[in-house]
Amino acid sequence: MAAHGRSALRDLFDESPTPHIAHPPRTHHRDFYVATDGSFRESGGGLGAVIETRDGTRVARIATTDTPPDNNVAEYRALHLGLDVLAARAPRDARVGVLVDHDALASNVNNTVLATGHPDRKPPRPVSVPAATRYHWRGIQARLNGFAEIRAARIDSDQNPAHPLANAPTQYQHVNQEADRCVLPDPPETTAATEFPPPSRADRNGGSGRASD
């Protein structure tokens, strides 16, 4: 359960690994979080996405049927959809946390993000995507470059709030009728770490003339 005034997606993001990218506390302060999932069945699959601000305000939920050729392609299509929806509702300077339950996808997102800061634009590890996703991957790359900062966390499918939307899209069609919201999160909360200097920088001898304990 999310803490009061915090996004449930933020809690998942904070507790989950971000492949190839260090996860220091400052990275927890995303402006928006988007969880996506894709499903594949011979009878028809689906795409799901849930978007929240860091203070827990729901921005959008999507549940739609789809006909991907396999589960891997479905995951890429779902992320493309989720980022498209977020891009229409978030400013370009937003910091975004992505949550997916697909190892390769999370890895490819973070490697692509890291490549943007490399002098020769090369990712630290090779990026390999299924051939059938190439157009969706191009769309994902465009969206990754459209935000101030973005990284992906890998979560378990049973924790992914987009999982039921993707696996039973016809049962969740009502979420698509929710009013469009274009909201900004509340300002980041202040913490003791930001209000007071850490012990290593504090004036330990100030006033008393003796060292602190």
Secondary structure, DSSP 4 states (H G I P E B T S, - for coil): -PPTTS-HHHHHHHHS--TTS---GGGG--SEEEEEEEE--TT-EEEEEEEEETTS-EEEEEEEEE--SSHHHHHHHHHHHHHHHHHTTS-TT-EEEEEES-HHHHHHHHHHHHHHTSTT---SS-----GGGHHHHHHHHHHHTTSSEEEEEE--GGG-TTHHHHHSTTTTGGGGGSPP----PPPPPP-HHHHS--TTTS-TTTTTSS---
